[in-house]
Amino acid sequence: MLRYLAPIIVFAIMIPVFLIGLNRDPTELPSPYIGKTGPQFELPRLLDAQQTVGSADYAGNIALINVWATWCVGCRQEHGFLLKLAAKNDLSIYGINWRDRREDAVSWLDQLGNPYVASGFDADGRVGIDWGVYGAPETFLIDADGTVLYKHISPLNQAVWDEEFVPRIQAARGESR
Amino acid sequence: MKHLLLALTLLLPSAVALAIDTGKAFDDPVLQARYEKIISEVRCLKCQNQTIKDSNAFLAGDLRREIRRMLQEGKSDAEIFDFLVVRYGEFALYKPRMSGKTLVLWIAPLLFIGIGGLIVFRVIRGRMAMPLDDEDEIAVG
């Protein structure tokens, strides 16, 4: 009896394993920084190369770090949502303009609007590597003490925001709705 | 015709190789060998099934640049792999290091061979215990 049942049982175990495997996105890699302090950085500002922006600017506050570039289609897709978020003035959004051309990035902000408190200009991708960035857009949620609370890969939108970000921000602030 | 085809086939891989900066990075042959070994063991995170040696994605180029910089600074191989794992996780290495998280990757093949061997062993032993009826028939007939 077992002789005939065994393959069926093994098969029944394999099905959910494969189903889970099929529904996972292998291109989304978890950040090793989650729950740890994010890397320090300091970059020249995109709009004013004489000034810098970096981890010191958001220290003490919950902040978003959004990695973007003008060559990135997903960044254009999420830009409207970032503007909406910035208008709510709930938390500061810092940008890392990653592997881009300065004039392209400046005119992008001119044309589409600027949701960022400031964007750092990471021309050679060095800061991007420090943050483990491998594709834009990527968005990090940073706690007041610098801990990385969450990393979202791919464009932001309201649904992702409500589901992944809002609960974490509330928990970090010790709020409950 | 045969020669033309052969020539064309030989050209194909060189076209791929030309796209990547695989030229000599170091004059020192020891450093160059270490460099090539390291970049052939690091995954291109953007194009996940290629090493950064084989990929011409800009991220792969950036990582090669960082690895060259670290080699020049005299960092050890372990320090360079650490640099990558801290930023990108164990997934960045094609040869994951032994650790709690990657233990299952190292043990699984042995485990599967063990299970398979056990099944084969049991099947063979079961067969050996069976009477060889057809041979008997020949002997009788």
Interface residues (C-beta under 8 A of the other chain):
Chain A: P26 T27 L29 P30 S31 P32 R99 D124 G125 R126 G128 I129 D130 W131 G132 Y134 G135
Chain B: L45 K46 Q48 F58 L59 D62 L63 R65 E66 V85 V86 R87 Y88 G89 F91
